[in-house]
């Protein structure tokens, strides 16, 4: 029995159609790249690559030109998490590989001792199973830290990216085609912020559509406030006012910091400068590390600043301290009200439960 699901999220085909409309509008006003306010750079690029790859299967095999994307972004800018989220949302079989840790044997297969019909021993190579997972429908290869892979590894990977083929001694010509693979996504940090094993050559970079990811602080603030608000709501529903207060404090605290005009995440220039300082703790101020700090701290200014150097660039702590100089934590009055009973002067004598009064009190803060 087949059930029809109503009000589903838009399909990938619908989103691609929406982008086509955006392109028409952009062309009408002379804009090179269409701007879609409700879709980020990563989402848009992945959708385009998906549609382009599907079209390649309609062409003769020798005329196919498979798309490939290279995302360039500061450490902690959310490249990997957003790519994974896109794949889950569209039910794409994303096979992620840490390119920096790959060895040649992962691509070419292991060498073993074999015996021929005459009983003579000889070396034989087995087929690699590393990329067998790409032989499922709607498969996409994700190569993280691609520019930190060894040059010999990247050479074989480029054949996979260009032709969707990998070495296989069992196949004619010693190569096997991955018929279900759509396209490749590679992610790297900017050249200034990473030590490449072997720098990427121009021919390698030209194979990709390169997109620089902007680490936008307001986009992240919107995300983290939504996340913390959801946790606060769960705590409220459970009647856990102590936890609700903790999340309310975190929201107010991070809102104050990020909305300050002098605050921003580290850029590649900041990292280069930090390396010249012997007192640097070798951590970056990025959205990933700041999220970890928020997860661990109790939401108070004192605890947040005490933990700062364990998670973020210690050279930026003086700025954060100045931003928070006049900031005051949301007071503990909500929890004090529980101990004082329903007649607490904080809430007055309205006929509401203690929990409802505390919830109203927390909701009265703007964050």
N, C-alpha and C positions, 0 to 999 in steps of 0.2 A: 504494500500500500504506500503510495507516494504522497507525502504531505507537502503542501506549498507553504513556504515560510515568508510571511509578509514583513515589510519594514526592515529588510536586511540592509547591511552596509552596502554602498555602491560596489559593483563588481569592478575588476581591473579594466575590463573593456569600456565600462561607462566612464571611468576616470580618464582613460586615454581619449575618449570622445570629448570629454570636457576640456582636456588640454588642447585638442585640435581647435576647439572654439576659441580658446584663449590665444592660440597662435594667430587665428584670423583677425582677432581684435588687435593684437600686437602689430601685425603687418599693416593694418589700416592706419595706425598712428606712427609707423616707422620705427618701431622698437625691435631690436635684434632678438632679445630673449623675452618671451612672454612672462609676465609676473602674475602668479596666482596667489592671492593673499592667504588662502587656506591650505596651501601645500608648500612644503619646504623644498629646498634644493635637492635633497637626497630623494625624497618621494617622487618628485617630478622626473628626475633623471632616470630612476629605476623604472618608472612606468613607460617612459619613452623607449628605453632599451628593450623592455619586455615586448612591446609591440613590434619594434624593428626586427627582433630576433624571430618572432613568429612569422613575419613576412619572408624571411630568408628561406624558410622551408618550402616556399612556393617557387623558388628559383632552382635551376639546375645546380647540382652539387659544386661544379667548378666555378660557378658565378657567385657563390654565397660570400658575403662579407659580414662576419659576425661582429656585433657591437661589443664594446668593452668600455668600462668606466673606471676612472682613477679619481678617487676622492682624496683630497689633500686637506688635512685639518690639524689644528693644534692637538696635542695629547689631551684626552678627556673632553673633546668637543662633541662626543656622542655619535661618532660615525658608526661604530659597530652596533650599538644598541638600536639605532634607527634603521639600519639595514636589516637586522634581525626582526624588528617589529614589522617592517614592510613585508617580509617573507611570510611571517605568521598570518598577517592580515589577509594576504592574497593566496594563502595555501600553496606557496612556492616551495619546492624542495631546495632549500639553501644548504649547500655543503661548504662549511667554513674551514679553512686551513690556515694555520699560523705559518706563513711562508718563511719567516725568519728561522724557524727550527727544522725546516725540511732538509733532507739529505738526498743525494742523487739516487740512492737505492729506493726511495719512496716513489720516484717517478719511473725509473728504468727496471725496477724489480731486482730481487736478490740473486746473487750468483751462487750456485750449488754444484757439488760434484755429481756427475751422472756417469752411467755405464752404457756403452753402445752395444750393438748385437754381437760384436766380437769380444766383449768383455773388457774393452779398453775404457779407462777412466778419462773423463774430460770435463771441463767446466761448462756449465749450461746456465742460462739465465731464465728465471721464472718470471711470469708476467706479474706486474704490480697490481695489487687490489686496492691501492690508495684511492682511486677515483671511481670505483665501481658504483658508489652511491649516486654518481651523476647520471647513471643509466636508468633513472626513473623519470616519469613525465614531469615537465615543467621544472627542470633542474637548473640552478644557477650556482656558479662557483664563486666563492668569496675568499680572496687572498688577502689576509690581514698582514700588515708590516711587509708589504711586497718589496719595498726598496731595501730591506735589511736581509733579503734572501741572497744566498751565494750566487755569483754570476753564472756558474754552470747549471745551477738549479733554475735560474730565471730563463736561461736559454731554452730548456725543455718546456718550461711553463708557457713561454711565448708560442710554441707550436700548439700547445693545448688551447691557448687563448685565441690564436688566429684560425686554426683548422679544426679544433675540437677533436684532436687525435693525440694518443699517448703511445709510447713504445709497448709492443706486445709481440714476443717472438713466435706466438702461435698463429699470427695473422699474416696474410700475404704482404710482403714488403716490410714486415716487422712493425706495423703500426695498426692500432685499433681506433675506430671512429666511435665517439660517444654520441649516439643518435638522438638522445633526449636532452642534451645540454643546450641551453638557450644562449646565455652570455656570461661574461666574467665581470666581477666587481673587484677592484683592488683598492686598498686603503693604505695611505702612507702619512707620516708626519712631515711637515715642511723640512727641507734639506737642512735648515739652520738648527733645527731642534733634535736631530738624530744623527748618529754615527753610522753611515751605511757601510755594509761589508764591501760592496763595490757600487759606486755611484751609478744610477740609471743613465744609460746612454740616450741620446736624442731619438734614436730609432725605437727604443722601448717606449718612451713617453709619447711619441707620435702615434703609437698603436691605440692609445686610449683617448677617450673624451675626458679631459682633465677638468675637474671642478673643485674650486677652493671653497671649503666649508667655513662659513662665518660663525664664530662662537658668540652668538647674540645673547647678551645678559638678560634682556627683557623676555625673550622667548623662554629661557631657562627659568626665570622667576615665575612666569605663568605656570610652567610645568610643576615646579617644586611646591608652589602654594596650593595647587590643586591636590597634589599628593598628600601634603600635610593636612589640608582641610578634610580629605577623605578619612585620614587616620583620626582626626579630631572628632569627626562625626561618629565613627565606630565607637570611640571611647565614650561619647555622650550617650549613645544608644545603650551601652552597657552600664551606664550610671557611674562610670569611673571618672570623677571630676578631676582627680589628680593628673591623670593622663591627658584629659582634655585641656587642662591648663598648660601642660607641658607643650602640647602641639600649638596651642594658641600663642605661646611665647615664641616658639620657633618661627612661626609665620610673621609675627610683628618684627622680630629681630632681623630676619633676612630681608624683609621688605624695606626696612630702614637702610640696610647696607647697600643693596643692589640699586635702589632708586637714587642713591647719592651720585651726583654727576662725576665725582672723582673716582668712583669704583669702576673697574672692568676686569675681565679675566686676563691672564698673562698672554702676551703675544709672543711670537718667535723672537722678537727683538728683546723682550723682557727676559726670556730664558738665556739668550746669548749674554746679556749683561750680568745676569745672576751667576753664570759660570765663572765670571771674572772675580767674584766675591768669595773669599775663602770661608766666610761664615754662612754661606748658603746651605740649606738643609737638603738640597737637590729634589725638592718637591715643587710642583707647579700649582698656581692658583687657577684651577679650571673647574668646570661644573661637576665633573666626576668626584674630585677630591672634596669640593665644598658640600656636595650631597652626603658624602661619607661623614664629614664633620657634623652636619646637621642631624644625621641619624644617631650619632653617638652622644651628642651633648644633651643637657637637660633643658635647654631653651633659655637659660639665663645668660646675661652678658658675661658674667664672671667665668662661668664654665666654658662658654664658647671661646673666649680669648685664651683661657688656660690650655685648651686643647688645640689651638690654632696651629702651632708649630709641628704637631704630630701628623697633620693632614695636608697643610697648605704651605705655600712659599713663605718662609719666616721673614723674608725681607719686605713683605707686604703688610706684616702685622702692625707696624706703626700707623699706617694709613687707616686700617680697620679700627684701631684704637681711637684715632681722632674722630672718625665717623660716628662712633658709638659714645663719644665723650659725654654728651648730654642725654643719651638714651636711657630710659628707665624701664626695667622689666614690668610686665603686667603683674600687679601685686597678688599676694596670696589670699586676698580677701575672700575669694570664692570658696576656697577650702576652709578658711576660718569660719565662714558662715555655717558650715555643717556642724562644727563643734559648738557654735552658739545657738543652734536650733533655728526653727522657722521664724522666730521673732527678731532675728538679727537686724540691726539698724541699716545694714548694707542694702537689704532688699525691702525694708518696710514691712508692714503687716498685712500685705495683700494675701488672699487665700490661694496660695500656690504651693506646690510641694517644694521641698528643699532643692531637689534635683532641677526642677523647672526654673527656679530662681537663679541657680548657679549657671544654667545654660543661657538664660537671658543676659546674665552679667557678662559672660564670655563673648556672646554675640554682639555686645554693645561696643566692643573694640573694633576699630577699622584696621584691617591688615590685608 
